[in-house]
Amino acid sequence: MAQQVRGVVAPGKNEPVRIETVVVPDPGPGEAVVKVQACGVCHTDLHYKQGGINDEFPFLLGHEAAGVVESVGDGVTEVAPGDFVVLNWRAVCGQCRACLRGKPWYCFDTHNARQKMTLLDGTELTPALGIGAFAEKTLVAAGQCTKVDPEVSPEVAGLLGCGVMAGIGAALNTGNVGRGDSVAVIGCGGVGDAAVLGARLAGAAKVIAVDIDSKKLAKAAEIGATHTVDSSDQDPVEAIRSLTGGFGADVVIEAVGRPETYEQAFYARDLAGTVVLVGVPTPEMRIDLPLLDVFGRGGALKSSWYGDCLPSRDFPMLIDLHRQGRIDLGAFVTETIGLDDVEAAFGRMHEGGVLRSVVVL
């Protein structure tokens, strides 16, 4: 029988979110209903609200979540009722050419639940990133559920569902940061700070955090940056080169998603160095670089989707490292809030000092 739950809905472009009654159907084949316990307020949800992703309103927001599987549909073997899971928005198919090449993190046919959640009047909702977890319960594809150690708190585990995994993976998986490397991270929000953490975890000798906000730089230093650069009063390219013997960093991770910061990343890397774009640009943005510089500097220019992660491999591993005290995922939780506080949390994103507001249900 379908259930009625409370959820945070974005009704139209730039309109304030509101709490609505959401109808969650019973899970069909390959689907699961998850009782959400915690969900982070991610900048991507704000993009949805602003119409920056698409115009398929109304949206059921929220995607960076953890909870307990309540029920599953026919054919589901990955998880069972009672399992504690982190939700992911890249449920791999196992059959596409990327999966068959043994690179499922590049899956070209990721999937979501087939059924739609609706409002009481039958209006179909578009779940953010196929999840829609600013709700007491949500319907997802079973492959979007990754079972992890239930001893970790939901508000910490859920962070792996998007931003923290994106940043850590940008360093570990996409950037292939190695022992002794120098790394610069441009943009020190939640994703950028997670990239700082990932670089330190990989054994980087020097991790340079770059931002225009002194509060964000202070937090990056707490997370593990060895040096900070305030790019509001100094040239970040020259500063990074100065801190790396005049050469530039081995890996530069751009966690802003703007043409000007990408250009800084391009010129702040060493010859044959790597640039990783993990910040999300908007459709109208363009970059203009001399092709000779692209050729002459060598190296690699990469983009990082979800930190090139494989949830079934990476989520349990990072949870174990957190439980062992080797990384502190809890440092990313700035505050816990309720469903009614999501609109205000969007406003606090721009004030600095807030890595993650986490809705706890």
BAVO-140877 format. One line per 8 residues: number of its first residue (from 1); their letters; for each residue y, x, z negated of C-alpha. Coordinates in steps of 0.02 Angstrom, whole numbers, always signed. Layout:
N
NUM> a> Y/X/Z  ...
//
This chain:
361
1> maqqvrgv> +0/+0/+0  +173/+66/+45  +280/+123/-102  +466/+105/-136  +557/+256/-207  +734/+320/-230  +798/+444/-102  +959/+529/-43
9> vapgknep> +1010/+469/+129  +1147/+533/+245  +1199/+372/+336  +1316/+448/+466  +1410/+603/+519  +1512/+675/+374  +1488/+517/+272  +1450/+538/+86
17> vrietvvv> +1266/+531/+46  +1201/+382/-50  +1048/+335/-151  +938/+212/-56  +769/+131/-80  +648/+221/+36  +484/+145/+92  +344/+275/+95
25> pdpgpgea> +188/+219/+189  +12/+263/+137  -43/+427/+218  -128/+413/+386  -248/+538/+464  -189/+715/+431  -50/+659/+313  -12/+672/+127
33> vvkvqacg> +103/+586/+4  +181/+708/-119  +264/+666/-284  +417/+778/-277  +456/+873/-436  +600/+984/-379  +701/+1012/-220  +837/+1141/-187
41> vchtdlhy> +1004/+1093/-109  +1005/+1200/+48  +1147/+1228/+171  +1036/+1158/+308  +1045/+988/+222  +1233/+998/+232  +1217/+1038/+418  +1115/+880/+439
49> kqgginde> +1246/+778/+345  +1384/+850/+455  +1290/+812/+615  +1265/+996/+651  +1077/+983/+683  +1066/+823/+785  +1130/+644/+781  +970/+557/+729
57> fpfllghe> +1049/+468/+579  +1009/+408/+451  +932/+565/+377  +824/+575/+222  +887/+741/+158  +798/+879/+61  +665/+1002/+117  +655/+1149/-6
65> aagvvesv> +530/+1069/-123  +378/+1077/-234  +273/+938/-307  +99/+865/-332  -9/+787/-197  -32/+604/-240  -142/+546/-96  -208/+607/+71
73> gdgvteva> -263/+525/+233  -423/+539/+331  -477/+711/+387  -371/+808/+263  -462/+959/+191  -320/+1081/+153  -263/+993/-6  -323/+857/-124
81> pgdfvvln> -239/+737/-245  -179/+832/-398  -143/+996/-307  +24/+1079/-346  +105/+1124/-180  +259/+1198/-100  +315/+1102/+54  +349/+1197/+215
89> wravcgqc> +430/+1145/+378  +323/+1255/+491  +150/+1177/+484  +56/+1280/+612  -57/+1196/+739  -192/+1330/+755  -213/+1293/+941  -57/+1350/+1035
97> raclrgkp> -44/+1517/+1126  +42/+1600/+977  -90/+1541/+854  -230/+1593/+970  -151/+1766/+987  -165/+1786/+799  +22/+1762/+770  +32/+1588/+693
105> wycfdthn> +204/+1621/+618  +268/+1601/+796  +177/+1434/+818  +251/+1337/+963  +185/+1167/+910  +219/+1145/+725  +195/+967/+667  +256/+835/+545
113> arqkmtll> +193/+667/+484  +168/+542/+624  +221/+390/+524  +402/+356/+481  +478/+323/+311  +605/+182/+318  +741/+90/+226  +702/-82/+156
121> dgteltpa> +767/-166/+314  +648/-65/+422  +774/+64/+483  +678/+223/+521  +733/+380/+430  +735/+555/+502  +671/+673/+366  +764/+838/+356
129> lgigafae> +655/+973/+436  +514/+846/+439  +507/+838/+248  +639/+726/+167  +614/+782/-13  +772/+719/-99  +659/+575/-147  +537/+534/-285
137> ktlvaagq> +395/+540/-158  +384/+591/+24  +262/+581/+169  +220/+743/+260  +86/+818/+370  -49/+891/+259  -21/+1060/+341  +154/+1059/+267
145> ctkvdpev> +78/+1072/+93  +38/+1247/+29  -62/+1254/-132  +6/+1378/-260  -22/+1423/-443  +28/+1271/-548  +85/+1383/-692  +252/+1418/-606
153> spevagll> +393/+1294/-629  +427/+1174/-484  +611/+1220/-473  +563/+1401/-444  +414/+1369/-329  +512/+1251/-218  +636/+1387/-170  +502/+1465/-61
161> gcgvmagi> +508/+1309/+46  +661/+1374/+139  +802/+1491/+87  +715/+1619/-23  +568/+1634/+96  +688/+1651/+244  +779/+1796/+162  +629/+1888/+91
169> gaalntgn> +536/+1866/+255  +685/+1929/+356  +667/+2095/+265  +478/+2106/+245  +412/+2020/+402  +548/+2024/+534  +642/+2182/+485  +485/+2277/+434
177> vgrgdsva> +585/+2367/+300  +489/+2519/+240  +490/+2639/+94  +646/+2745/+90  +740/+2642/+220  +925/+2600/+209  +962/+2415/+226  +1126/+2320/+240
185> vigcggvg> +1136/+2132/+211  +1290/+2043/+277  +1317/+1878/+187  +1263/+1859/+6  +1222/+1676/-17  +1047/+1622/-64  +966/+1686/+96  +1061/+1851/+94
193> daavlgar> +1018/+1884/-87  +837/+1846/-50  +846/+1976/+89  +913/+2099/-40  +763/+2058/-150  +644/+2077/-4  +717/+2246/+42  +695/+2311/-135
201> lagaakvi> +519/+2241/-141  +479/+2337/+19  +538/+2500/-60  +708/+2522/+23  +802/+2669/-52  +974/+2597/-19  +1021/+2413/-8  +1202/+2377/+37
209> avdidskk> +1266/+2201/+6  +1417/+2144/+108  +1523/+1989/+76  +1703/+1931/+57  +1670/+1851/-113  +1669/+1964/-265  +1564/+1840/-365  +1430/+1841/-232
217> lakaaeig> +1432/+2030/-227  +1409/+2037/-415  +1258/+1923/-402  +1186/+2028/-261  +1198/+2180/-373  +1102/+2086/-508  +967/+2041/-381  +946/+2223/-328
225> athtvdss> +1084/+2286/-213  +1119/+2471/-243  +1293/+2462/-163  +1417/+2323/-125  +1552/+2310/+7  +1695/+2186/-4  +1730/+2155/+180  +1889/+2060/+140
233> dqdpveai> +1978/+2225/+108  +1878/+2356/+203  +1792/+2375/+370  +1607/+2338/+334  +1546/+2442/+481  +1637/+2597/+422  +1587/+2564/+242  +1402/+2549/+287
241> rsltggfg> +1410/+2707/+392  +1497/+2799/+251  +1358/+2749/+131  +1223/+2808/+253  +1282/+2982/+296  +1389/+2922/+440  +1240/+2853/+537  +1221/+2669/+493
249> advvieav> +1080/+2575/+409  +900/+2575/+469  +897/+2385/+458  +1046/+2267/+454  +1013/+2086/+408  +1145/+1960/+461  +1135/+1810/+346  +1295/+1720/+398
257> grpetyeq> +1263/+1663/+577  +1432/+1700/+654  +1477/+1805/+808  +1595/+1920/+714  +1470/+1962/+577  +1331/+1984/+706  +1440/+2111/+797  +1468/+2201/+632
265> afyardla> +1280/+2206/+605  +1253/+2274/+781  +1372/+2420/+756  +1325/+2451/+573  +1146/+2500/+615  +1085/+2675/+651  +1029/+2726/+825  +861/+2644/+857
273> gtvvlvgv> +893/+2534/+705  +853/+2350/+689  +966/+2199/+677  +892/+2040/+605  +983/+1875/+627  +931/+1752/+492  +1098/+1662/+474  +1099/+1500/+575
281> ptpemrid> +1234/+1488/+711  +1303/+1327/+783  +1271/+1279/+965  +1443/+1327/+1032  +1441/+1506/+967  +1432/+1651/+1091  +1422/+1840/+1074  +1496/+1968/+1195
289> lplldvfg> +1427/+2145/+1182  +1439/+2287/+1308  +1269/+2295/+1391  +1282/+2485/+1392  +1291/+2482/+1201  +1139/+2370/+1192  +1047/+2493/+1303  +1116/+2653/+1230
297> rggalkss> +1089/+2615/+1046  +906/+2569/+1069  +812/+2490/+927  +781/+2304/+910  +883/+2144/+901  +779/+2009/+816  +800/+1833/+755  +704/+1772/+602
305> wygdclps> +643/+1593/+591  +588/+1552/+414  +569/+1738/+383  +425/+1742/+510  +319/+1683/+365  +145/+1611/+361  +155/+1492/+212  -31/+1500/+171
313> rdfpmlid> -17/+1690/+158  +159/+1717/+90  +190/+1577/-34  +44/+1615/-151  +79/+1802/-139  +262/+1783/-190  +218/+1662/-330  +94/+1790/-397
321> lhrqgrid> +227/+1928/-390  +345/+1814/-485  +216/+1778/-619  +181/+1964/-636  +366/+1995/-667  +385/+2102/-511  +513/+1984/-433  +624/+1856/-519
329> lgafvtet> +630/+1700/-413  +711/+1609/-558  +870/+1712/-532  +907/+1602/-381  +917/+1441/-483  +1098/+1419/-532  +1087/+1242/-599  +971/+1092/-608
337> iglddvea> +1038/+921/-562  +980/+743/-525  +971/+645/-363  +1140/+566/-399  +1223/+738/-403  +1180/+798/-226  +1349/+754/-148  +1440/+854/-283
345> afgrmheg> +1319/+999/-258  +1368/+1008/-74  +1548/+1033/-132  +1500/+1174/-250  +1418/+1270/-108  +1590/+1327/-51  +1652/+1382/-222  +1547/+1541/-233
353> gvlrsvvv> +1431/+1592/-373  +1304/+1453/-338  +1145/+1517/-258  +1046/+1357/-278  +1074/+1188/-357  +900/+1116/-383  +864/+931/-398  +734/+900/-533
361> l> +642/+733/-530
//
